[in-house]
């Protein structure tokens, strides 16, 4: 399974929803709280090509996007394929 990285901000319901889905699937992920850390936020913006909403999710080198993008991938059955790669 490729590494999963999720940039979050505290008390973000979308972040919680995305992490809940990943946890239900048994996915271990690295969470980086970036909202109040300028260096981490800059890192997130660079990796996501300017996307500033939370969360920003990466599976391996693939930028999935945010919570809605993750849910859409799961709904189409494509999330499991990405996680299995």
N, C-alpha and C positions, 0 to 999 in steps of 0.2 A: 504494500500500500504506500502510495506517495505521501510525503509529509503534507499536513494540512495546517495552514496558518490563517488566523482570523484576527483582524484588527478591530477593536471594539472601543466603546466608550461606556462608562458606568451608567447603570439604570436604563440602558437602551433596550426597549422591548424587542426590536428586530434582532439585536445581537443575541439576546436570550433565546429567541425562537430558533435562530440558526444553530446556536450551540446545542440546544435541546435536540434538534433533528440529528445532528452529528453524533451526539451521545447515544441516542436511541439506536443508531446504526453501529454502535461500538467503535466509532472512530476516535482515535486519540488525536488531539489537535493542540497547537500552540496558540494561546491567546495573548495578544499584545494590546494592552490598554493604551491607545494612542491619542485620545482626545485632549489630554492635558499635558502631554509630553511633546514639545515642539520637534525634537529630533525624530521621535517615532512617527509623528504625523507627517513630517517631511518624507520619511522613508515610505510610508503608506502611499502618499500622493505620487511619489516617483514610481513605485511598483504598479500602481493602478492607473497610471497615465492621467493623473489629475482628478480622479474620483474622490470626493471628499465626504461622502455619506458613510454612515456606519450601519452594519459592518462592511468590511471589504474582505473577501474570502479568496484564498488561493489554495489550489490542490496541485501539489508539485509546482511546476512552472506556469500552470494555467490560472489566469485570473477569472474566477467564476463570476465575481461581481458582489452584489449584496444579498440580503435575505430572500427577497422575491426571486432573484435569479437562481439561488440554491434550491428553493422550493419548486420552481419550474423545472429544473433539471431532474429533481426527484420525481415529480409528477409524470415526466416523460420516460422515466426509467433510465436516464442517462447518468445520474449521479453515481449509481453503483458501478457503472462501467468506468467512470473516471477514478473512483476510489480503488478499483481492482487493477488499474493499469500499473 
